[in-house]
Amino acid sequence: MRLAGQYGRYGYRRITALLRQAGWRVNHKWVERIWRREWLKVPKKQPKCGRLWLNDGSCVRLRPGWPNHVWAYDFVTDRTHDGRSFRMLTIIDEFTRERLAIDVARRLSSDDVLHRLAELFVDRGPPDFILSDNGPELAATAVREWLAQVGVKTLFIEPGSPWENGYNESFNGKLRDELLAREIFYTLPEAQVLIERWRIAYYTVRPHGALGYRPPARAAVVPAPVQSGSATLRRTGQEPPGGVCWLT
């Protein structure tokens, strides 16, 4: 009940994962029985989305294969209590599901995008590809030219096809559902603090269904089971939070 109250938009599966992280030996069916008995709220189902397909049956979008393979970025808009709007620039690594940054400001221009990307590239190294929509701040000539100079290939989704940026769209939906729709931000600094706190919790605490109900921070450094003893441990040039190394 405490976890359900703290994470009001989580379902019983994620609550089960949190209980196991805390050391409880519990079956998800038991949690579901309590969930239904106590009339706890179940998150609404997300609408189904279509895909764009080529004639050979393959999907258009590039699938991430390793950390720093494909990054994606997008904008989200919300308002403070006085009615003034602010914007959020969200950047993710599609393979590890890590939310690399959420910049919050009244206005965000192409220069702000370049500044944030430059900081992330210095800290983590540039990705192979970066995916975005065709918004003016993201498709600006200055952004394209700078990315080309550092060797990052740009991918742009088709207009009216948000499912091509599915990982980021899914994250933005969770950001709105779990935080923006539940909090009143009286000032911009308050919004910046609460959104950054949520981003860190999303990466380090929140169980992710696609990662076996593990937080991305843990799943990002734990490799999938391999068929043979060919896995090796090496450094990739930078260390993720906690001082651990990527396993490849």
Phi, psi and omega in degrees: 000322178295316180294321179295325177287326180284321180243077190295341181256008176275149173268182186292333179293316179290324176296322176300316179297320178294320178298319179293323176299328181277359176103000179283133174266095189223141177270141183296335178292323177296316180298321180297321179297314177297319180304312182286324180295323182270004178056044178284150185285136177255131180303144179295151178286142179280144179294150178285145179239151177275180178228156171264130185235145174275172182296333180276004177090000181271151181279149185291318191289150179277130179270130179291141182241346182198164177302141181068018175279304180228122168256157176222146178216154186199173179246146173232143181239141175211183182227148170278174187298334180278003177092354180281136183276155170219161184239154177233129173262114181254133181230131182227156167263115188294331183284310183274349184067013180288135175272099189292326182195149166227102178272133184239125179201163177296321178224143177228121182253180177297328176295322177294321177299313180298319181298314181294316180298320179299317179297317180292322179296320178294320184283321189240349187089150181287147176282170175286320181225153173225131188248138178203175172273190184260028177299154185299327180285334185265331181257012181300148181302320180298321179294314181297315182295319181294317178297321178296323181293327180267005174084022179259125179278138182261140175236131179239134180283158176291143177304135180075018181233065184297339181294341177291340173250051192298319182297314181288321177297321177296316179296316180298323177296319178292322177301315180289319185290318187268341183230300188299323181280355185244350184242145170257119179263114182277331179222163177294316177302323177298316178299318181298317181292312183293322180291319178293321177297319178294320180300316180294318178295323178299323183277327188253340186240313190296122177293136183252120184302320182288348180249028180069032181057043170245151175293148178304327181300325179276315183293333183295336183246004177251118184284158172290153179302139180252157183281331181229176181276047184261000182286143178229158178253124179213160174272145181257009179108339175212159182249135175289172181306139179099353177078015179267168183248154176293140173260125182229000000 
